[in-house]
Amino acid sequence: MTFPDFIMGFPALDVPFPEDVVQTRAVQSEAGLVIFFTFLQDMVLPPHAHGPQWGTVVEGEITLTIDGETRTYAPGESYDIPDGALHGARIKAGTKVIDVFAEADRYALKG
């Protein structure tokens, strides 16, 4: 499954990962940032912290460690990362997630 063409027409983000590893499309407002992630390769996201984040798995699998607790999320499952919580992830190739960040400027839009 791919995201619909109109979503793929949204702007990409300037993220610190190569485009052959992860593709992004986003909707940004003053209130927050919604990102459609497609992971093309397995990926490990090192532990880090930022403002609140909520996400849902559309396809594939993501294993998150949030404040020391590790859980694997499958399609249809959602996760909530509190403000300032230390978290990291292992993400399988083919995974698609939708993440919502309270920080509207978490990542800059490309172009």
Sequence and secondary structure as in RCSB ss.txt:
>XXXX:A:sequence
MTFPDFIMGFPALDVPFPEDVVQTRAVQSEAGLVIFFTFLQDMVLPPHAHGPQWGTVVEGEITLTIDGETRTYAP
GESYDIPDGALHGARIKAGTKVIDVFAEADRYALKG
>XXXX:A:secstr
    HHHHTS  EE SS TTTEEEEEEEETTEEEEEEEESS EEEEEE  S EEEEEEES EEEEETTEEEEE T
T EEEE TT  EEEEE TT EEEEEES TTSSEE  
